[in-house]
């Protein structure tokens, strides 16, 4: 030990513990560069030689295999900093500064804490006191050189990688469907099942135009998609499973399938927690893009079209992106209606009406963005009918070709799906046969191995049986789409395109997709009438005018002729009789329903018509109680006289309620009953009162 080093070590340092920090940058270095690890552990002997007992020399080696570029996630370094800050460390040992940190911020933070706690730092060259200006300057210079060394190494490696990538010779992990040849050329996977499945995926997207539609179709057809294990046990093996939406988007966005070599599609950045994450870069920022670098499954032009379709399918918030992909819902012009006032894309709003959802085209751009008011809105059915009629008129000449193309598309899709299922069945048979051969090759007395191989063989047979049953069931379903009856229906529909358009088998999504092939957008201007300006594919424009639907208050209003008739009938009939008369004459309410007592009452009250009772009272009719007081009898007697026809009465309601004509100057003569004769009660003129004479 040199005299200089010994002078820096005091009794205070020796009372505290010594901490040896051991680190290698990667696990590969840990396993391969064993000599460097041994040299780091050998520093314990140096600490003992300086005066620290072996039991007080603590080794911190839980950062082996971690980079020193930052202190994040380095628990060992965090522990070391804590021990120094609390004054527990008398000396910190490391083979060199780069073992402790490759980042100046972390390195100088450790130096500050060491200077405050009077902790020594030792490397292979000597012992340094962080509180001493000269030693601290030397340690700072070593830290700067360590950081620069890491930068130079990275720059050298990245430069070589980028130079190789610019030539298109950099070997990157290939997506499923491609393999490297021994001379590092990229070719299609020799497995025909993998090739056909990948081709079917792109063919299906070409037909459907939607990633979700592709996933639904592959799952409905029971088509499994391959994936290759990248690392760990079974590296390189191919597994088959159902595809999901995220995996499909990765494939559709990958330029490798168009035969292009791309480098720099992602970049490593640090988030708010200082963790490295992969960020996707726009194509303009890709470092290398070489089209036609190798054979692909699609052309570069088709790849560009796919990217454009995926961008349009994104249901974004901006007016130019929202709602262009056909979705469920009866609104035919969903995503293609522009507001004639502000130019924004109008949304589709649905409301319940007569057990159905009726669409409304609404421009609420000002509501969403500026907390304003709705710009304009219009009911959808009348607009959709006008556009449908115009579309049918334009499509009539090509109806037969369209229907025959649909039939051919169905046939091709069914045949392609059946071919892929056959390949899945062949693979399952091969795996079952391979399991059988493995079982037959084993010694039958070695039951530990034989039982496991027999169980594997039985499992493969069960999988084969289940797959074969599913294959037969799916084939029966597909054949129903291609039988003679189905083909005849398609040919019959080809003769009349309006039937194809209006047929219940044609889904709403398919109608929207057909409309999107011909119409770019429709601009609406709602005024006294609905003015529609249609822009066809290719630039041709056409204008239509549709009558604006009447408000519900007008629709529900009873016609004036019916109101006048009810008013006339109230002179002679009550509400129930009026309802019967109206139904007999063929009148109906706004819903098309027959009139009832309640409906007549509602109309009468809504228009302020006088009731039958009021009209009879105005003509001088009396109630039973009033007549009873006039004749000096009970109300029951009056009602009985009315039933007997002695008093004339008029019914004004359905529950046997009557008003009576005034009896005049009469008196009631009671009836006589007896064995020898009887007489009914009757009204007789009243005799004038005799006055006393002279």
C-alpha positions as CSV (number, residue, x, y, z in Angstrom):
1,X,0.0,0.0,0.0
2,X,1.5,3.4,-1.0
3,X,2.2,6.1,1.6
4,X,-0.2,8.5,-0.1
5,X,-3.1,6.1,0.2
6,X,-2.3,5.3,3.8
7,X,-2.3,9.0,4.7
8,X,-5.8,9.5,3.4
9,X,-7.2,6.7,5.5
10,X,-8.0,7.8,9.1
11,X,-9.3,6.0,12.2
12,X,-12.7,7.5,11.5
13,X,-12.8,5.8,8.1
14,X,-11.8,2.5,9.6
15,X,-14.6,2.7,12.2
16,X,-17.1,2.6,9.3
17,X,-17.7,-0.2,6.9
18,X,-16.3,-0.8,3.4
19,X,-18.6,-1.3,0.4
20,X,-17.5,-3.1,-2.7
21,X,-19.7,-2.4,-5.8
22,X,-19.7,-5.1,-8.5
23,X,-21.4,-4.6,-11.9
24,X,-21.4,-5.9,-15.4
25,X,-23.4,-4.3,-18.2
26,X,-25.2,-7.4,-19.5
27,X,-25.9,-11.0,-18.6
28,X,-23.8,-12.1,-21.5
29,X,-20.8,-10.3,-20.0
30,X,-21.5,-11.9,-16.7
31,X,-21.3,-15.4,-18.2
32,X,-18.6,-14.7,-20.8
33,X,-16.3,-12.0,-19.2
34,X,-15.7,-13.9,-16.0
35,X,-12.2,-12.5,-15.6
36,X,-13.5,-9.0,-15.2
37,X,-15.9,-10.2,-12.5
38,X,-13.1,-12.0,-10.7
39,X,-11.0,-8.8,-10.7
40,X,-13.9,-6.8,-9.1
41,X,-14.4,-9.4,-6.3
42,X,-10.6,-9.3,-5.7
43,X,-10.9,-5.7,-4.5
44,X,-12.0,-7.2,-1.1
45,X,-8.4,-8.2,-0.5
46,X,-7.4,-4.6,-1.2
47,X,-9.8,-3.4,1.4
48,X,-8.5,-5.9,4.0
49,X,-5.0,-4.7,3.2
50,X,-6.0,-1.1,3.9
51,X,-7.2,-2.1,7.4
52,X,-10.9,-3.2,7.2
53,X,-11.8,-6.5,8.7
54,X,-13.2,-9.0,6.1
55,X,-16.5,-9.2,8.0
56,X,-17.0,-5.5,7.5
57,X,-16.4,-5.5,3.8
58,X,-19.9,-5.6,2.2
59,X,-20.2,-6.7,-1.5
60,X,-23.1,-5.2,-3.5
61,X,-23.5,-7.3,-6.6
62,X,-27.3,-7.4,-7.3
63,X,-26.7,-5.0,-10.3
64,X,-24.9,-7.7,-12.3
65,X,-26.3,-7.6,-15.8
66,X,-27.6,-4.0,-15.6
67,X,-26.4,-1.1,-17.6
68,X,-24.8,1.9,-15.8
69,X,-26.2,4.5,-18.1
70,X,-28.7,5.5,-15.4
71,X,-29.5,4.8,-11.8
72,X,-33.1,3.9,-12.5
73,X,-33.9,0.3,-11.6
74,X,-30.4,-0.3,-10.1
75,X,-31.2,-1.3,-6.6
76,X,-27.6,-2.0,-5.7
77,X,-26.5,1.5,-6.6
78,X,-29.4,3.1,-4.8
79,X,-28.4,1.1,-1.7
80,X,-24.8,2.3,-2.0
81,X,-25.8,5.9,-2.3
82,X,-28.0,5.5,0.8
83,X,-25.2,4.1,2.9
84,X,-22.9,6.9,1.8
85,X,-25.5,9.6,2.6
86,X,-26.1,8.2,6.1
87,X,-22.4,8.1,6.9
88,X,-22.2,4.3,7.2
89,X,-19.5,3.9,4.5
90,X,-15.9,4.6,5.2
91,X,-14.8,3.7,1.7
92,X,-16.4,2.7,-1.6
93,X,-14.5,0.3,-3.8
94,X,-15.0,-0.2,-7.5
95,X,-12.7,-1.6,-10.2
96,X,-13.1,1.6,-12.2
97,X,-15.4,4.6,-12.3
98,X,-17.5,3.1,-15.2
99,X,-18.6,0.3,-12.9
100,X,-20.2,2.8,-10.5
101,X,-21.9,5.0,-13.2
102,X,-21.8,5.8,-16.9
103,X,-23.8,9.0,-16.3
104,X,-22.2,12.2,-15.0
105,X,-25.4,13.2,-13.1
106,X,-25.3,10.0,-11.0
107,X,-21.6,10.1,-10.6
108,X,-21.4,13.7,-9.3
109,X,-24.3,13.1,-7.0
110,X,-22.3,10.3,-5.4
111,X,-19.2,12.5,-5.2
112,X,-21.3,15.3,-3.4
113,X,-22.6,12.8,-0.8
114,X,-19.1,11.3,-0.4
115,X,-17.6,14.7,0.2
116,X,-20.2,15.6,2.8
117,X,-19.9,12.3,4.7
118,X,-16.0,12.2,4.3
119,X,-16.2,8.9,2.5
120,X,-13.2,7.7,0.5
121,X,-13.5,6.2,-3.1
122,X,-11.0,3.6,-4.3
123,X,-10.5,2.2,-7.8
124,X,-7.7,0.0,-9.2
125,X,-5.4,3.1,-9.5
126,X,-5.7,4.4,-5.9
127,X,-7.6,5.9,-3.1
128,X,-9.4,9.3,-3.5
129,X,-10.9,11.8,-1.0
130,X,-13.9,13.4,-2.6
131,X,-13.5,16.3,-0.1
132,X,-10.1,17.1,-1.6
133,X,-10.2,19.5,-4.6
134,X,-7.5,17.7,-6.5
135,X,-8.9,14.2,-6.0
136,X,-12.5,15.5,-6.8
137,X,-11.3,17.1,-10.0
138,X,-9.5,13.8,-11.0
139,X,-12.6,11.8,-10.2
140,X,-14.8,14.2,-12.2
141,X,-12.5,13.8,-15.2
142,X,-12.7,10.1,-14.9
143,X,-16.5,10.2,-14.8
144,X,-16.5,12.4,-18.0
145,X,-14.2,10.0,-19.8
146,X,-16.4,7.1,-18.7
147,X,-19.5,8.8,-20.1
148,X,-17.7,9.7,-23.3
149,X,-16.4,6.2,-23.7
150,X,-20.0,4.9,-23.6
151,X,-21.0,7.5,-26.1
152,X,-18.2,6.5,-28.5
153,X,-19.0,2.9,-28.2
154,X,-22.7,3.5,-28.9
155,X,-21.9,5.8,-31.8
156,X,-19.5,3.2,-33.3
157,X,-22.1,0.4,-33.0
158,X,-25.0,2.5,-34.3
159,X,-22.9,3.8,-37.2
160,X,-22.1,0.2,-38.3
161,X,-25.7,-0.9,-37.9
162,X,-27.1,2.1,-39.8
163,X,-24.5,1.7,-42.6
164,X,-25.5,-1.9,-43.0
165,X,-29.2,-1.0,-42.9
166,X,-28.8,1.5,-45.7
167,X,-27.6,-1.3,-47.9
168,X,-30.6,-3.4,-46.8
169,X,-28.3,-6.1,-45.4
170,X,-29.1,-5.7,-41.7
171,X,-30.7,-8.9,-40.3
172,X,-33.8,-7.9,-38.4
173,X,-36.4,-10.3,-36.9
174,X,-38.7,-11.2,-39.8
175,X,-42.5,-11.2,-39.4
176,X,-44.4,-14.5,-39.9
177,X,-44.4,-15.6,-43.5
178,X,-40.7,-14.8,-44.2
179,X,-37.5,-16.7,-43.4
180,X,-33.8,-16.1,-44.0
181,X,-31.9,-18.4,-46.4
182,X,-28.3,-19.6,-45.4
183,X,-26.9,-16.7,-47.5
184,X,-29.1,-14.2,-45.5
185,X,-31.6,-13.6,-48.3
186,X,-35.3,-13.0,-47.3
187,X,-37.7,-15.4,-49.0
188,X,-41.3,-16.5,-48.4
189,X,-41.8,-19.2,-45.7
190,X,-41.6,-22.6,-47.4
191,X,-44.5,-23.8,-45.3
192,X,-47.5,-23.6,-47.8
193,X,-50.0,-23.3,-45.0
194,X,-48.4,-20.2,-43.6
195,X,-48.1,-18.7,-47.0
196,X,-51.8,-19.3,-47.9
197,X,-53.0,-18.1,-44.5
198,X,-51.1,-14.8,-44.9
199,X,-52.3,-14.4,-48.4
200,X,-55.9,-15.0,-47.3
201,X,-55.5,-12.3,-44.7
202,X,-54.5,-9.7,-47.3
203,X,-57.2,-10.9,-49.7
204,X,-59.8,-10.6,-47.0
205,X,-58.7,-7.0,-46.2
206,X,-58.8,-6.2,-49.8
207,X,-62.5,-7.3,-50.0
208,X,-63.7,-6.0,-46.6
209,X,-61.6,-2.9,-46.2
210,X,-61.7,-3.1,-42.4
211,X,-59.4,-4.8,-39.8
212,X,-62.4,-5.7,-37.6
213,X,-64.2,-7.3,-40.5
214,X,-61.1,-9.4,-41.3
215,X,-60.9,-10.6,-37.7
216,X,-64.6,-11.5,-37.7
217,X,-64.4,-13.3,-41.0
218,X,-61.3,-15.4,-40.0
219,X,-62.9,-16.3,-36.7
220,X,-66.2,-17.2,-38.2
221,X,-64.4,-19.4,-40.8
222,X,-62.4,-21.0,-37.9
223,X,-59.1,-20.0,-39.6
224,X,-56.1,-20.1,-37.2
225,X,-53.1,-17.7,-37.8
226,X,-49.5,-18.7,-37.2
227,X,-47.0,-16.9,-34.9
228,X,-43.4,-17.8,-34.3
229,X,-41.8,-17.9,-30.8
230,X,-39.0,-15.3,-30.7
231,X,-37.1,-16.3,-27.6
232,X,-36.9,-18.7,-24.7
233,X,-37.9,-22.4,-24.9
234,X,-39.1,-23.5,-28.3
235,X,-37.5,-20.5,-30.0
236,X,-38.4,-20.7,-33.7
237,X,-41.4,-23.0,-33.3
238,X,-44.7,-22.0,-35.0
239,X,-47.9,-21.8,-32.9
240,X,-51.4,-21.6,-34.4
241,X,-54.1,-19.6,-32.7
242,X,-57.0,-17.1,-33.4
243,X,-55.8,-13.7,-34.6
244,X,-56.8,-10.6,-32.7
245,X,-57.2,-7.0,-33.8
246,X,-53.8,-5.6,-32.6
247,X,-51.9,-8.4,-34.2
248,X,-53.7,-7.8,-37.5
249,X,-52.9,-4.1,-37.4
250,X,-49.2,-4.9,-36.9
251,X,-49.2,-7.1,-40.0
252,X,-51.1,-4.5,-42.1
253,X,-48.8,-1.7,-41.1
254,X,-45.6,-3.8,-41.7
255,X,-43.9,-2.8,-45.0
256,X,-42.1,-6.1,-45.1
257,X,-45.2,-7.8,-46.5
258,X,-44.9,-5.4,-49.5
259,X,-41.3,-6.5,-50.0
260,X,-39.7,-3.4,-48.6
261,X,-36.9,-3.1,-46.1
262,X,-37.5,-0.5,-43.4
263,X,-35.3,0.6,-40.5
264,X,-36.1,3.2,-37.8
265,X,-39.8,2.7,-37.6
266,X,-39.6,3.1,-33.8
267,X,-37.4,5.1,-31.5
268,X,-36.5,4.6,-27.9
269,X,-37.5,7.5,-25.7
270,X,-37.9,8.1,-22.0
271,X,-41.3,8.7,-20.4
272,X,-42.0,10.9,-17.3
273,X,-40.8,8.0,-15.0
274,X,-37.5,7.8,-16.9
275,X,-38.4,4.4,-18.3
276,X,-37.5,3.6,-21.9
277,X,-40.5,3.1,-24.2
278,X,-40.8,2.5,-27.9
279,X,-42.3,5.3,-29.9
280,X,-43.7,4.9,-33.4
281,X,-42.2,7.3,-35.9
282,X,-44.0,8.7,-39.0
283,X,-42.8,7.4,-42.4
284,X,-41.0,10.7,-43.1
285,X,-38.7,10.1,-40.1
286,X,-37.8,6.5,-41.0
287,X,-34.0,6.2,-41.3
288,X,-34.1,3.7,-44.2
289,X,-36.8,2.6,-46.6
290,X,-35.9,0.4,-49.6
291,X,-39.0,-0.7,-51.6
292,X,-38.8,-4.0,-53.6
293,X,-35.9,-5.2,-51.4
294,X,-37.3,-8.8,-51.5
295,X,-40.3,-10.8,-52.5
296,X,-43.6,-9.8,-50.8
297,X,-47.2,-10.8,-50.4
298,X,-48.6,-7.6,-51.8
299,X,-47.3,-4.8,-54.0
300,X,-46.1,-1.4,-52.7
301,X,-49.1,0.3,-54.3
302,X,-51.5,-2.0,-52.4
303,X,-49.6,-1.4,-49.2
304,X,-50.1,2.4,-49.7
305,X,-53.9,1.8,-50.3
306,X,-54.1,-0.3,-47.2
307,X,-52.5,2.5,-45.1
308,X,-54.9,5.0,-46.5
309,X,-57.9,2.7,-45.8
310,X,-56.7,2.2,-42.2
311,X,-56.3,5.9,-41.7
312,X,-59.8,6.6,-43.0
313,X,-61.2,3.8,-40.9
314,X,-59.9,5.4,-37.7
315,X,-62.8,6.9,-35.9
316,X,-61.1,10.1,-35.0
317,X,-62.3,13.4,-33.5
318,X,-61.3,15.6,-36.4
319,X,-64.0,16.4,-39.0
320,X,-61.9,14.8,-41.8
321,X,-61.6,11.4,-40.2
322,X,-64.7,10.8,-38.1
323,X,-67.1,8.0,-39.2
324,X,-66.0,7.1,-42.7
325,X,-66.0,3.4,-42.0
326,X,-69.5,1.8,-42.5
327,X,-70.9,0.7,-39.2
328,X,-74.2,-0.8,-38.0
329,X,-77.2,1.5,-37.9
330,X,-79.9,2.4,-40.4
331,X,-78.4,5.9,-41.4
332,X,-77.4,5.3,-45.0
333,X,-75.2,8.4,-45.3
334,X,-73.3,7.8,-42.0
335,X,-69.9,9.5,-42.2
336,X,-70.6,11.1,-45.6
337,X,-72.9,14.1,-44.7
338,X,-71.4,17.6,-44.7
339,X,-73.1,20.6,-43.1
340,X,-74.0,23.2,-45.8
341,X,-73.7,26.0,-43.2
342,X,-70.3,25.4,-41.4
343,X,-68.8,22.7,-43.6
344,X,-68.3,20.2,-40.7
345,X,-69.1,16.5,-41.0
346,X,-72.5,15.8,-39.5
347,X,-73.0,13.0,-37.0
348,X,-75.8,10.4,-37.0
349,X,-78.2,10.4,-34.0
350,X,-80.8,7.7,-33.4
351,X,-84.1,8.0,-31.6
352,X,-86.7,5.4,-30.8
353,X,-89.8,5.8,-32.9
354,X,-92.5,3.1,-33.3
355,X,-90.3,0.3,-32.0
356,X,-87.5,1.3,-34.4
357,X,-84.4,3.6,-34.3
358,X,-85.0,6.5,-36.7
359,X,-81.8,8.3,-37.8
360,X,-81.2,12.1,-37.6
361,X,-78.3,13.9,-39.3
362,X,-77.1,16.5,-36.8
363,X,-74.3,19.1,-37.0
364,X,-73.2,19.6,-33.4
365,X,-69.6,20.7,-34.2
366,X,-70.2,24.0,-32.4
367,X,-71.7,22.2,-29.4
368,X,-68.7,19.9,-29.0
369,X,-65.9,22.4,-29.7
370,X,-67.3,25.8,-28.6
371,X,-70.2,24.9,-26.2
372,X,-72.5,26.5,-28.8
373,X,-75.8,25.5,-30.3
374,X,-76.7,22.9,-32.9
375,X,-76.0,24.2,-36.4
376,X,-78.8,22.3,-38.2
377,X,-80.4,18.9,-38.2
378,X,-82.7,16.8,-40.4
379,X,-84.5,13.6,-40.3
380,X,-82.8,10.8,-42.1
381,X,-85.4,8.6,-43.7
382,X,-86.5,11.0,-46.4
383,X,-82.9,11.9,-47.3
384,X,-81.9,8.2,-47.4
385,X,-84.8,7.4,-49.7
386,X,-83.9,10.1,-52.1
387,X,-80.3,9.1,-52.3
388,X,-81.3,5.4,-52.6
389,X,-83.5,6.2,-55.6
390,X,-80.7,8.2,-57.2
391,X,-78.3,5.4,-56.6
392,X,-80.6,2.7,-58.0
393,X,-81.1,4.8,-61.1
394,X,-77.3,5.1,-61.6
395,X,-76.6,1.4,-60.9
396,X,-79.3,-0.1,-63.0
397,X,-77.1,-0.7,-66.1
398,X,-74.4,-2.6,-64.2
399,X,-76.7,-4.7,-61.9
400,X,-76.1,-8.1,-63.6
401,X,-72.3,-7.7,-63.5
402,X,-72.4,-6.7,-59.8
403,X,-74.5,-9.7,-58.8
404,X,-72.4,-12.2,-60.7
405,X,-69.2,-10.7,-59.2
406,X,-70.8,-11.2,-55.7
407,X,-71.5,-14.9,-56.5
408,X,-67.9,-15.4,-57.7
409,X,-66.5,-13.6,-54.6
410,X,-68.5,-15.9,-52.3
411,X,-67.3,-19.0,-54.2
412,X,-63.6,-17.9,-54.0
413,X,-63.9,-17.1,-50.4
414,X,-65.4,-20.4,-49.5
415,X,-62.9,-22.4,-51.5
416,X,-60.0,-20.5,-50.0
417,X,-61.2,-21.1,-46.4
418,X,-61.8,-24.8,-47.2
419,X,-58.3,-25.1,-48.5
420,X,-56.8,-23.6,-45.4
421,X,-58.8,-25.8,-43.1
422,X,-57.6,-28.8,-45.2
423,X,-54.0,-27.8,-44.5
424,X,-54.8,-27.5,-40.8
425,X,-56.2,-31.0,-40.9
426,X,-53.1,-32.3,-42.7
427,X,-50.9,-30.7,-40.0
428,X,-52.9,-32.3,-37.3
429,X,-52.7,-35.7,-38.9
430,X,-48.9,-35.2,-39.3
431,X,-48.5,-34.3,-35.6
432,X,-50.7,-37.3,-34.6
433,X,-48.6,-39.6,-36.8
434,X,-45.4,-38.1,-35.4
435,X,-46.6,-38.8,-31.8
436,X,-47.4,-42.4,-32.8
437,X,-43.9,-43.0,-34.2
438,X,-42.3,-41.5,-31.1
439,X,-44.4,-43.8,-28.9
440,X,-43.5,-46.9,-31.0
441,X,-39.8,-46.2,-30.9
442,X,-39.6,-46.1,-27.1
443,X,-38.8,-49.2,-25.0
444,X,-42.2,-50.5,-23.8
445,X,-40.6,-51.4,-20.4
446,X,-39.6,-47.8,-19.8
447,X,-43.0,-46.9,-18.6
448,X,-42.0,-43.4,-17.3
449,X,-41.3,-42.3,-20.9
450,X,-43.8,-44.6,-22.6
451,X,-46.7,-43.3,-20.5
452,X,-45.9,-39.7,-21.3
453,X,-45.5,-40.4,-25.1
454,X,-48.8,-42.4,-25.0
455,X,-50.6,-39.5,-23.3
456,X,-49.2,-37.1,-25.9
457,X,-50.3,-39.4,-28.7
458,X,-53.9,-39.7,-27.3
459,X,-54.0,-35.9,-26.9
460,X,-53.0,-35.4,-30.6
461,X,-55.7,-37.9,-31.7
462,X,-58.4,-36.1,-29.7
463,X,-57.3,-32.8,-31.3
464,X,-57.4,-34.4,-34.7
465,X,-60.9,-35.8,-34.1
466,X,-62.3,-32.5,-32.9
467,X,-60.7,-30.6,-35.8
468,X,-62.1,-33.1,-38.3
469,X,-65.6,-32.8,-36.9
470,X,-65.4,-29.0,-37.0
471,X,-64.0,-29.2,-40.5
472,X,-67.0,-31.3,-41.7
473,X,-69.5,-29.0,-40.0
474,X,-68.0,-25.9,-41.6
475,X,-67.9,-27.5,-45.0
476,X,-71.6,-28.3,-44.7
477,X,-72.3,-24.7,-43.8
478,X,-70.2,-23.4,-46.7
479,X,-71.9,-25.7,-49.2
480,X,-75.2,-24.2,-48.3
481,X,-73.9,-21.0,-49.7
482,X,-73.0,-22.6,-53.0
483,X,-75.8,-25.0,-53.6
484,X,-78.1,-24.6,-56.6
485,X,-80.8,-22.8,-54.8
486,X,-78.4,-20.1,-53.5
487,X,-76.9,-19.6,-57.0
488,X,-80.4,-19.4,-58.5
489,X,-81.3,-16.7,-56.0
490,X,-78.2,-14.7,-56.9
491,X,-79.0,-15.0,-60.6
492,X,-82.6,-14.0,-60.0
493,X,-81.6,-11.0,-58.0
494,X,-79.1,-10.0,-60.8
495,X,-82.0,-9.2,-63.1
496,X,-83.3,-6.4,-60.9
497,X,-80.8,-4.4,-58.9
498,X,-83.5,-2.7,-56.8
499,X,-84.3,-6.1,-55.4
500,X,-80.7,-6.6,-54.5
501,X,-80.6,-3.3,-52.8
502,X,-83.8,-3.8,-50.9
503,X,-83.4,-7.5,-50.2
504,X,-83.5,-8.3,-46.4
505,X,-80.3,-10.4,-46.8
506,X,-78.4,-7.3,-47.8
507,X,-77.0,-5.9,-44.6
508,X,-76.9,-2.2,-43.8
509,X,-73.1,-2.2,-43.8
510,X,-73.0,-3.7,-47.3
511,X,-75.4,-1.0,-48.5
512,X,-73.2,1.7,-47.0
513,X,-70.1,0.1,-48.6
514,X,-71.8,0.0,-52.0
515,X,-72.8,3.6,-51.7
516,X,-69.3,4.6,-50.7
517,X,-68.0,3.2,-54.0
518,X,-70.1,5.7,-56.0
519,X,-70.7,8.7,-53.7
520,X,-68.0,10.8,-52.1
521,X,-70.1,13.0,-49.9
522,X,-73.5,14.7,-49.6
523,X,-73.9,18.3,-48.4
524,X,-77.1,19.2,-46.7
525,X,-78.7,22.7,-46.3
526,X,-81.9,22.6,-44.3
527,X,-84.2,25.5,-45.0
528,X,-87.9,25.6,-46.0
529,X,-86.8,22.5,-47.9
530,X,-83.8,20.2,-47.6
531,X,-81.3,21.0,-50.4
532,X,-78.9,18.1,-51.1
533,X,-75.7,18.5,-53.2
534,X,-74.2,15.1,-54.0
535,X,-70.6,14.7,-55.1
536,X,-70.0,11.5,-57.0
537,X,-66.7,9.7,-57.3
538,X,-64.8,11.3,-60.1
539,X,-66.0,14.9,-59.4
540,X,-69.5,14.9,-60.9
541,X,-72.0,16.8,-58.8
542,X,-75.8,16.6,-58.7
543,X,-78.4,18.5,-56.6
544,X,-81.7,17.3,-55.2
545,X,-84.5,18.9,-53.2
546,X,-86.5,17.0,-50.6
547,X,-89.5,18.2,-48.8
548,X,-88.8,19.0,-45.2
549,X,-90.8,16.6,-42.9
550,X,-93.7,18.2,-41.2
551,X,-93.4,18.9,-37.4
552,X,-95.0,16.3,-35.1
553,X,-97.5,19.0,-33.9
554,X,-98.7,19.3,-37.5
555,X,-98.7,15.6,-38.2
556,X,-100.8,14.9,-35.1
557,X,-103.2,17.7,-35.8
558,X,-106.8,16.5,-36.6
559,X,-108.0,17.6,-40.1
560,X,-110.3,20.6,-40.1
561,X,-113.0,18.6,-42.0
562,X,-113.1,16.0,-39.2
563,X,-113.3,18.7,-36.5
564,X,-116.2,20.3,-38.4
565,X,-118.0,17.0,-38.7
566,X,-117.6,16.3,-35.0
567,X,-119.0,19.8,-34.2
568,X,-122.0,19.1,-36.5
569,X,-122.6,15.6,-35.0
570,X,-122.6,17.0,-31.5
571,X,-125.9,18.7,-32.2
572,X,-127.6,15.3,-32.3
573,X,-125.2,12.6,-31.0
574,X,-123.0,11.9,-28.0
575,X,-119.3,11.1,-28.1
576,X,-119.7,7.3,-28.4
577,X,-122.2,7.7,-31.3
578,X,-119.9,10.2,-33.0
579,X,-117.0,7.7,-32.8
580,X,-119.1,5.1,-34.5
581,X,-120.3,7.5,-37.2
582,X,-116.7,8.6,-37.9
583,X,-115.4,5.1,-38.3
584,X,-118.4,4.2,-40.5
585,X,-117.4,7.1,-42.8
586,X,-113.8,5.9,-43.0
587,X,-112.1,8.6,-40.9
588,X,-108.9,7.7,-38.9
589,X,-106.6,9.5,-36.5
590,X,-103.0,10.6,-37.4
591,X,-101.7,7.1,-36.5
592,X,-104.3,5.4,-38.8
593,X,-106.2,4.0,-35.8
594,X,-110.1,4.1,-35.6
595,X,-111.8,6.6,-33.4
596,X,-112.9,5.7,-29.9
597,X,-114.9,7.5,-27.2
598,X,-111.7,8.7,-25.6
599,X,-110.2,10.0,-28.9
600,X,-113.4,11.9,-29.7
601,X,-113.3,13.5,-26.2
602,X,-109.6,14.5,-26.7
603,X,-110.4,16.2,-30.0
604,X,-113.4,17.9,-28.6
605,X,-111.4,19.3,-25.7
606,X,-108.4,20.3,-27.8
607,X,-110.5,22.4,-30.2
608,X,-112.9,23.8,-27.5
609,X,-116.1,22.3,-28.9
610,X,-119.2,22.4,-26.7
611,X,-120.3,19.1,-25.3
612,X,-123.7,17.6,-26.0
613,X,-124.7,18.4,-22.5
614,X,-123.9,22.1,-22.9
615,X,-125.7,22.3,-26.2
616,X,-128.9,20.7,-24.7
617,X,-128.8,23.0,-21.7
618,X,-128.5,26.0,-24.0
619,X,-131.6,24.8,-25.8
620,X,-133.6,24.8,-22.5
621,X,-133.3,21.1,-21.5
622,X,-133.8,20.4,-17.7
623,X,-132.2,17.9,-15.4
624,X,-134.3,15.2,-13.7
625,X,-134.0,17.1,-10.3
626,X,-135.2,20.3,-11.9
627,X,-138.3,18.6,-13.4
628,X,-139.0,16.8,-10.1
629,X,-139.0,20.1,-8.2
630,X,-141.4,21.6,-10.8
631,X,-143.8,18.7,-10.5
632,X,-143.4,18.1,-6.8
633,X,-142.3,14.5,-7.1
634,X,-139.0,12.6,-6.5
635,X,-136.2,12.4,-9.1
636,X,-136.8,8.6,-9.3
637,X,-140.4,9.2,-10.4
638,X,-139.1,11.5,-13.2
639,X,-136.6,9.0,-14.5
640,X,-139.4,6.3,-14.5
641,X,-141.7,8.7,-16.4
642,X,-138.9,9.2,-18.9
643,X,-138.4,5.5,-19.4
644,X,-142.2,5.1,-19.8
645,X,-142.3,7.8,-22.4
646,X,-144.4,10.2,-20.4
647,X,-141.6,12.8,-20.4
648,X,-139.5,13.5,-23.5
649,X,-135.8,13.1,-22.8
650,X,-132.4,13.3,-24.7
651,X,-129.3,11.3,-23.8
652,X,-126.1,13.2,-23.6
653,X,-123.6,10.5,-22.3
654,X,-123.1,6.8,-22.6
655,X,-124.0,5.9,-19.1
656,X,-127.7,6.6,-19.5
657,X,-127.6,10.2,-18.5
658,X,-130.5,12.3,-19.9
659,X,-131.9,15.8,-20.0
660,X,-135.6,16.4,-20.2
661,X,-137.7,18.8,-22.2
662,X,-139.6,21.3,-20.0
663,X,-143.1,19.9,-19.3
664,X,-144.7,23.3,-19.3
665,X,-147.8,24.3,-17.2
666,X,-148.9,20.8,-16.3
667,X,-149.5,18.8,-13.3
668,X,-148.9,15.1,-12.7
669,X,-151.9,12.9,-12.3
670,X,-150.9,9.7,-10.5
671,X,-151.8,6.3,-11.9
672,X,-154.4,4.0,-10.5
673,X,-153.9,0.3,-9.9
674,X,-156.5,-2.2,-8.9
675,X,-158.3,-5.4,-9.7
676,X,-161.0,-3.8,-11.9
677,X,-158.8,-1.5,-13.8
678,X,-155.6,0.6,-13.8
679,X,-154.3,3.9,-15.2
680,X,-150.7,5.0,-15.9
681,X,-149.5,8.3,-14.5
682,X,-150.0,11.2,-16.9
683,X,-149.5,14.9,-17.3
684,X,-152.6,17.1,-17.6
685,X,-153.0,20.8,-18.0
686,X,-153.2,22.7,-14.8
687,X,-156.6,24.4,-14.0
688,X,-156.5,28.1,-13.3
689,X,-157.1,29.0,-9.7
690,X,-160.7,30.1,-9.0
691,X,-160.9,33.6,-7.4
692,X,-163.5,34.5,-4.8
693,X,-166.5,36.4,-6.5
694,X,-168.5,39.3,-5.5
